[in-house]
Amino acid sequence: MRLRALLSLPLAALLFLPAACGDGDDDNKGTTGAAAKADPALNASLPEAIKKAGVIRFAGDSHPPYRIVGPDGKTVTGIDREIQEALGAVLGVKTEIEIVAGLPAALTGMQSGRYDAFNGPVKDTAEREKEFDAVVWMVTRTAYLIPKDSKAGIKTSDDLCGKKVAGTSGSIIEDQIKKLTTWCTGKGKPAPTFIGLADTNAIILAAKSGRADAAGMTESAAIDAMAKEKDAYTYVSQTDEQGAGVDQLAMLVPKSSKLGPVILQAFKAIFANGEYKRIMDKYGLQKVVVTEPKMNTAAG
């Protein structure tokens, strides 16, 4: 667009021009057409640093179907990419995803200011809420993926006692294994052994290779893995008696950034405009949706 034409535009139009003119060449950067959906009030409420940058930077590890990383290690598709684009559209900014090696790297990256948010799915806990605002946007149950040719004899979640279970380090699964351990030992059975690895791909490989007897993950991730490799896996779900329950999964945002309350309002906007439902329906996640987004539910 020529300089003369730019100067003739009103200030409100210039405010949302960067989001509307995203480069479109980088599969991890931005959303096009954000100007048509952007809410000026939401954009105005963004922290000054983000308004100036015109972008929200997300950390993300490899976690299908939430983040499906392409062969180049940079191109990302999946639920998170679409949720982030929908949020960016109503906020009038672009979004970027940088792939990191697991949850600890995402948390430290946010604490250092390298990233603005991490979409998880990560459990909302009172401990995490000391440093991060947690915007809950879905729930889950814990599942354990098992290769069909496994000799471990896992038919129900009871059979996980005494077995080697791979899971993402620092994830909700690590916490669930602790609860399962309490149940197993209370029944006089041996405790499961947790093998902490970097991401979902790594834990599936561990189960497939025999390094682990099962791979712990969210139920939606287990269903996705089974769909990708037909007849290769089965899964069992941890029961309420074994401490599973329904976990609140959240997007984490550093409290110091003041971005959390704005993200909450952006989530409310994509619930209202139907984008949240469209995305969750697209990926078959009707069982894990919430009726409305909430923030910091664990500490309350």
Steps between C-alpha positions, in 0.01 A plus 500: 500500500645842404603747767242760383224242530618401847502859617144545384373216719332581834689405816261213583570340165875532547473335843395167352696515172790273615262217593319525168822499301675204664785369290315176425826326405584367845260224606558580867446876483183696511151482372377677192170684501528581871386858434152381402448332840715712731338661802647850550426491874685172543794628298514814712514289819812309390827573684695776326790268412269267308316783330835639387624162376166411341551134587444252784783246525400150608729222614395150401639148512406221260164373626258364236220581438560831678829581329594292197855592400596461134819334370680836499460523878333841470173468313218442750142392443232372737261621766737748663587667173132554423408612853790746501404637160140549617623687809736711293217586263278650770799673663623650172852356525697219341599182683822299481590154631856398582561130566676426828614181672217437743313679779803608709645686200164671440472610864854635526463666161193688620668594826793650307269696271586307186141377460170662589291186553484121486181337381559167674284312542639529851327441833384805692656472847524735797879476485512613137256782571763662726691605188257452214143589417330179388213534253304173502360410158453122514498197731644152466540152640826308503555216253780249452586396146610137457636333185267216396796265465619574855573204729453711815147369556333836558126453457374755754658788689543266799762317298722811490620421852861386479531606136724760333297801386646774281366854527601856423720638779319755715165424338165407646589133442785515749254619763249228404766229533558614859129453571504162329803402709308579819212281380728212395697490824176532699384181328825324584620519139834630371520864396525595134832647384479840332732571206510875434565601139489820292174474304216282375694364204777383734266321739315323219835385359598374846184285518541381142865399555432322829692748712167570671193279537259790445498868406298734721323794336169680471214293362476722193870442425453123534204505261706704253791252517265207438348677200842562346612136529201278444487184714838578658385602847235473764465705818369482855377790713594572860192478722363742757583244771861518381501877543439605140186710505455778247788746471468866405737578212621852444703745298773649720601868486756666732319713760763769467401564136137596586397309185298231679176699553509611136542141381202402714286763327628386160399143584155625596482668159583182308245309707241763405588513128498120461870453420567297815219255420603477134859411589411250772241334275753481216735293717227287657551644850137544596551296818761736643350843430403746774190718496705814564865591553612581854822627653692377805250238612743299714587759762144612557 
